[in-house]
Amino acid sequence: MILSSGYISFIRRNPAFRRFWFAAVISWIGEWFNTIALFFLILEYSGSEFLLGALFSVRMALFAISQPIIGVLADRINRKKLMIFSNVVQIGLALSFILVDGEEDMWWLIAISGIMMLLHGFYVTAERAALPNIVDEGDLLTANAIDSASWSASLCIGAMLGGIVVSNWGTDVAFVLDSMTFLVGALVLLPMKIPQTIDENLKGPIFSTAFQDIKTGWDRIRSDPRLLRLVFAKSAWNLAGAGLAGVFLVLAGGNLDGYGAAFGFGLFFFARGIGTGVGPLAARVLFKDQTKWPALIGLLVSLSGIFYFFVGLSLTMALPVTIALIILAHAASGANWILSTVLTQMWVEDEVRGRVFSMDMLVLGASAAISTTVAGFLVENYNLALDKGMMMFSLVMIFSGLVFTFWRPDLKQVIDTGKS
């Protein structure tokens, strides 16, 4: 079961969280319908691994570069309105993919997908910043575990159903279903009231004050060494993980013998979703001592890299072995995600939380864009074999996790303070 009785009890006694949670889940399921369909269209019309990498790169680049201003908006505008805005605009954009009819349409397919990811950035940043205003601080780990597990369940369900739908009824049906989920998500959020504290200093013309407002968020991060380190927690995984999951894993799924490409995509992303769902739930049970979380975050990145190394070795073995290793790799990354997210929510004040999370997402998106670009380029131009590519990128992930583990500016501050 994704949720134990304790989680179900928490959902039942928190009606605001329940609605907030359901709105996100329904949108996520549709998003993965969309993603599997886009993979299929790119490989069907162009056969280009580079364009597959470019899809992820453009998506993550637009997600990243828009985050500073999104963070300001999430701190000065009602966060519920931002989430509804994100969903409503994506209804029409999802339907536009029905017009794709050949290789010449790949450029605008990638561009529209990038715009949708930019809008998704509005939703993610506003949601992460709003969650502590809906649940008590003592329930943050539980709420985030449910949130992460549900994202993963949505990935499992959406990716697998997306593969089945595309295989049997085509991509147009997937895009229609995707647009409907955005509509339902917006309608579910509409009656909600989400508390929010807005800093008086944020008032005034947004464009003339934007730079100073962004700087305030960055100053908040720089003033706290433990928070500065935490902003790089997710990117420590994404520096290699985005290329692994976004390029190599997709291509490996498309190359499964005896399966259609769309079903193969869905199968491997289904395994990825199980892992990222199990990881946060396991972290809640296993890692109760919060003082150990900063060290664990980096070690979990390296552990994910170790499992991905064996994924590369297993591609010529039995399929169940590969699936099990993908689950374990993403369980470690899911635990990394939830520990770093909860610490950020606990350490940062409501008035500036949107801007801090936007910087978190900026670094994450930039590292993911670099990773997927490099992976797609190597496969397309140097015929890098999938198994070798996975092992090479997994070694980068292991190293990245170790560097993050031993980089502890927060401990250095404690030592320096003690000496003085």
C-alpha positions in Angstrom: 0.0 0.0 0.0 1.2 3.5 -0.8 -0.4 4.9 2.4 -0.5 3.2 5.8 -3.4 3.6 8.2 -1.4 6.5 10.0 -1.2 8.4 6.7 -4.9 7.8 5.9 -5.8 9.0 9.4 -3.8 12.2 8.8 -5.6 12.8 5.5 -9.0 12.3 7.0 -8.5 14.8 9.8 -7.0 17.5 7.5 -9.7 18.5 5.0 -7.6 21.4 3.6 -4.6 19.2 3.0 -6.9 16.5 1.5 -8.2 18.9 -1.2 -4.8 20.4 -1.7 -3.3 17.0 -2.2 -6.0 15.7 -4.5 -5.7 18.7 -6.8 -2.0 18.0 -7.2 -2.4 14.3 -7.8 -5.0 14.6 -10.6 -2.7 17.1 -12.4 0.4 14.9 -12.0 -1.4 11.9 -13.5 -2.3 13.9 -16.6 1.3 15.3 -16.8 2.7 11.8 -17.2 0.2 11.0 -19.9 1.6 14.0 -21.7 5.2 13.1 -21.2 4.9 9.5 -22.5 3.0 10.7 -25.5 5.7 13.4 -26.3 8.5 10.7 -26.0 6.6 8.6 -28.5 6.0 11.5 -31.0 9.7 12.6 -31.0 11.1 9.1 -31.6 8.3 8.2 -34.1 8.7 11.4 -36.3 12.5 12.1 -35.8 14.2 9.1 -34.3 16.6 11.6 -32.7 18.1 10.9 -29.3 19.4 14.4 -29.3 15.9 15.8 -29.6 14.8 13.6 -26.8 17.5 15.2 -24.7 16.6 18.6 -26.0 13.0 18.1 -24.9 14.2 17.7 -21.3 16.8 20.4 -21.6 14.4 23.1 -22.8 11.8 22.0 -20.2 14.3 22.2 -17.4 16.0 25.4 -18.7 12.7 27.3 -18.9 11.7 25.9 -15.5 15.0 27.1 -14.0 15.4 30.6 -15.5 11.8 31.5 -14.6 12.2 30.5 -10.9 13.6 33.8 -9.5 10.5 35.8 -10.6 8.2 32.9 -9.8 9.6 32.9 -6.2 8.8 36.6 -5.9 5.2 36.1 -7.2 4.7 33.1 -4.8 5.6 35.5 -1.9 3.5 38.5 -3.0 0.5 36.9 -4.8 -2.0 34.4 -3.4 -0.4 31.0 -4.0 -3.7 29.3 -4.7 -4.3 31.7 -7.6 -0.8 30.9 -9.0 -1.6 27.2 -8.9 -5.0 27.6 -10.6 -3.4 29.9 -13.3 -0.8 27.2 -14.0 -3.5 24.6 -14.5 -5.9 26.7 -16.6 -3.3 27.8 -19.1 -2.0 24.3 -19.6 -5.4 23.0 -20.6 -5.1 24.7 -24.0 -1.4 24.0 -24.4 -1.9 20.3 -23.8 -4.6 20.2 -26.6 -2.2 22.0 -29.0 -0.1 18.8 -29.3 -2.9 17.2 -31.3 -1.7 19.3 -34.2 1.7 17.6 -34.4 1.9 15.9 -37.8 5.6 15.4 -38.7 9.3 16.0 -38.0 8.9 19.7 -39.0 6.7 20.2 -35.9 9.3 19.0 -33.4 10.6 22.5 -32.7 7.3 23.9 -31.6 6.4 20.7 -29.7 9.5 21.1 -27.7 8.8 24.9 -27.2 5.3 24.3 -26.0 6.4 21.5 -23.7 9.0 24.0 -22.3 6.3 26.6 -21.6 4.2 24.0 -19.9 7.1 23.1 -17.6 7.6 26.8 -16.9 3.9 26.9 -15.8 4.5 23.8 -13.8 7.2 25.8 -12.0 4.5 28.2 -10.8 2.6 25.2 -9.4 5.5 23.5 -7.7 7.0 26.5 -6.1 3.7 27.8 -4.8 2.7 24.4 -3.6 5.9 23.8 -1.7 5.7 27.2 -0.1 2.1 26.9 0.8 2.2 23.4 2.4 3.5 24.6 5.8 0.5 26.9 6.0 -1.9 24.0 5.7 -0.4 21.5 8.2 1.3 21.9 11.6 5.1 21.8 11.7 5.1 18.5 13.4 3.1 17.0 10.5 5.4 18.4 7.8 7.3 15.1 7.3 4.1 13.1 7.1 2.5 15.6 4.7 5.6 15.7 2.5 5.9 11.9 2.6 2.3 11.7 1.3 3.0 14.4 -1.3 6.1 12.6 -2.6 4.6 9.2 -2.5 1.5 10.5 -4.3 3.7 12.2 -7.0 5.4 8.8 -7.4 2.1 6.9 -7.6 0.9 9.5 -10.2 4.1 8.8 -12.1 3.4 5.1 -11.9 -0.2 5.3 -12.9 0.2 8.1 -15.4 3.2 6.6 -17.1 1.8 3.1 -17.3 -1.6 4.3 -18.4 0.0 6.7 -20.8 1.9 3.9 -22.4 -1.2 1.8 -22.7 -3.3 4.6 -24.0 -0.8 5.7 -26.6 -0.2 2.1 -27.7 -3.9 1.4 -28.1 -5.6 4.7 -28.9 -2.9 7.0 -30.0 -1.4 10.2 -28.7 -4.4 12.4 -29.3 -6.4 10.6 -26.7 -3.6 11.1 -24.2 -3.5 14.8 -24.8 -7.2 15.2 -24.3 -7.1 13.3 -21.1 -4.1 15.4 -20.0 -6.1 18.6 -20.6 -9.0 17.3 -18.6 -6.8 16.6 -15.6 -5.6 20.2 -15.5 -9.2 21.4 -15.6 -10.2 19.1 -12.7 -7.2 20.1 -10.7 -8.1 23.8 -11.0 -11.7 23.2 -10.0 -10.7 21.3 -6.9 -8.5 24.1 -5.8 -11.1 26.8 -6.4 -13.0 26.7 -3.1 -9.8 26.5 -1.0 -8.5 29.2 1.4 -4.8 29.0 1.9 -3.3 31.2 4.7 -0.4 33.3 3.7 1.8 36.0 5.3 2.9 38.6 2.8 5.9 40.9 3.6 5.0 44.6 3.6 8.2 45.3 1.8 7.0 43.3 -1.3 4.3 45.9 -2.1 4.8 48.2 -5.0 5.2 47.8 -8.8 6.5 44.3 -9.4 8.9 45.0 -12.2 10.6 47.9 -10.5 11.0 46.0 -7.3 11.6 42.5 -8.7 15.4 42.6 -8.5 15.5 43.7 -4.9 12.9 41.1 -4.0 14.9 38.4 -5.6 18.0 39.6 -3.9 16.3 39.4 -0.5 15.6 35.8 -1.1 19.2 35.0 -2.1 20.4 37.0 0.9 18.3 34.9 3.2 20.0 31.8 1.7 23.5 33.2 1.9 23.1 34.3 5.5 22.5 30.7 6.7 25.3 28.2 5.7 23.1 25.2 6.3 20.4 26.6 4.0 23.0 27.5 1.4 24.1 23.9 1.3 20.6 22.6 1.3 19.7 24.5 -1.9 22.1 22.2 -3.8 20.8 19.0 -2.3 18.5 18.1 -5.2 20.9 19.3 -7.9 23.6 16.9 -6.5 21.4 14.1 -7.7 20.1 15.9 -10.9 23.6 16.6 -12.2 23.7 13.0 -13.4 20.3 11.7 -12.5 18.4 13.9 -15.0 20.4 12.4 -17.9 20.0 8.9 -16.5 16.3 9.1 -15.9 15.4 11.5 -18.7 17.5 10.1 -21.6 19.1 6.7 -20.9 16.1 5.2 -19.1 13.7 6.4 -21.7 15.9 5.0 -24.6 16.3 1.7 -22.7 12.5 1.5 -22.3 12.0 2.1 -26.0 14.5 -0.7 -26.8 12.9 -3.5 -24.8 12.6 -6.6 -27.0 9.0 -7.7 -27.4 7.4 -4.5 -26.2 6.2 -1.4 -28.0 8.2 1.8 -27.4 5.4 3.6 -25.6 4.8 0.6 -23.3 8.5 0.3 -22.6 8.6 4.0 -21.6 5.7 3.5 -19.3 7.2 0.3 -17.7 10.5 1.9 -16.7 8.8 5.1 -15.5 6.4 3.0 -13.6 9.4 1.5 -11.8 10.9 4.9 -11.2 7.6 6.0 -9.7 7.5 3.1 -7.3 11.0 4.0 -6.1 10.3 7.7 -5.6 7.2 6.7 -3.7 8.8 4.1 -1.4 11.8 6.4 -0.6 10.0 9.2 1.2 7.8 6.7 3.2 10.9 4.7 4.2 12.7 7.9 5.1 9.9 8.8 7.5 10.3 5.4 9.3 14.1 5.0 9.2 15.4 8.6 9.7 13.8 10.0 12.7 16.8 11.9 14.0 16.7 15.2 12.2 20.3 16.1 13.2 21.5 13.3 10.8 19.5 14.5 7.8 22.1 16.9 6.4 24.7 14.2 6.2 22.2 11.6 4.9 21.1 13.7 2.0 24.5 13.4 0.2 24.9 9.7 1.0 21.5 9.0 -0.5 22.7 10.6 -3.7 25.7 8.3 -3.8 23.6 5.3 -3.0 21.2 6.1 -5.9 24.3 6.3 -8.1 25.5 2.8 -7.0 22.1 1.3 -7.8 22.1 3.0 -11.2 25.5 1.6 -12.0 24.1 -1.8 -11.6 21.1 -0.8 -13.7 23.5 -0.3 -16.5 25.1 -3.7 -16.0 21.6 -5.3 -15.8 20.3 -4.1 -19.2 21.4 -7.4 -20.8 20.0 -9.5 -17.9 16.5 -10.4 -16.8 14.1 -7.6 -17.0 12.8 -8.0 -13.4 16.4 -7.4 -12.1 16.6 -4.1 -14.0 13.2 -3.0 -12.7 14.1 -3.8 -9.1 17.4 -1.8 -9.4 15.5 1.2 -10.9 13.1 1.1 -7.9 16.0 1.1 -5.4 17.9 3.9 -7.2 14.8 6.1 -7.1 13.9 5.2 -3.6 17.3 6.7 -2.5 16.6 9.8 -4.6 13.1 10.1 -3.2 14.5 10.0 0.3 17.0 12.7 -0.6 14.2 14.9 -2.0 11.9 14.7 1.0 14.6 15.3 3.7 15.9 18.4 1.9 12.4 19.7 1.3 11.2 19.3 4.9 14.3 20.9 6.3 13.8 23.9 3.9 10.2 24.3 5.0 11.1 24.1 8.7 14.0 26.5 8.5 12.5 29.3 6.3 9.9 31.9 7.2 6.6 32.1 5.3 7.3 35.6 4.0 10.4 34.5 2.0 9.7 30.8 1.6 8.6 31.1 -2.1 11.8 32.8 -3.1 14.0 30.3 -1.3 12.2 27.4 -2.9 12.5 29.2 -6.3 16.3 29.2 -5.9 16.2 25.6 -5.0 14.2 24.9 -8.2 16.5 27.2 -10.2 19.6 25.2 -9.3 17.8 21.9 -9.8 16.5 22.9 -13.2 19.8 24.2 -14.4 21.6 21.0 -13.4 18.9 18.9 -15.0 19.1 20.8 -18.3 22.9 20.4 -18.4 22.6 16.7 -17.6 20.0 15.9 -20.3 21.7 18.0 -22.9 25.1 16.2 -22.4 23.4 12.7 -22.3 21.4 13.3 -25.5 24.5 14.8 -27.3 26.7 11.8 -26.4 24.2 9.2 -27.5 23.4 11.0 -30.8 26.9 12.1 -31.8 29.2 9.5 -30.3 26.9 6.5 -30.4 27.3 6.0 -26.6 25.9 2.7 -25.7 23.1 2.9 -23.1 24.7 0.5 -20.6 28.1 2.4 -20.8 26.3 5.7 -20.6 24.4 4.7 -17.5 27.5 3.5 -15.7 29.4 6.6 -16.7 26.7 9.0 -15.4 26.2 6.9 -12.3 29.8 7.3 -11.4 29.3 11.1 -11.7 26.3 10.8 -9.4 28.3 8.8 -6.8 31.1 11.4 -6.8 28.6 14.3 -6.6 26.9 12.7 -3.6 30.3 12.3 -1.8 31.3 15.9 -2.6 28.0 17.1 -1.2 28.4 14.9 1.9 31.8 16.3 2.8 30.8 19.9 2.0 29.5 21.2 5.4 29.8 25.0 5.6 27.3 24.8 8.5 29.8 22.7 10.6 32.6 25.1 9.7 30.5 28.0 11.0 29.9 26.1 14.3 33.7 25.5 14.6 34.6 29.1 13.9 32.0 30.4 16.3 33.4 28.0 19.0 37.0 29.3 18.4 35.9 32.9 18.8 
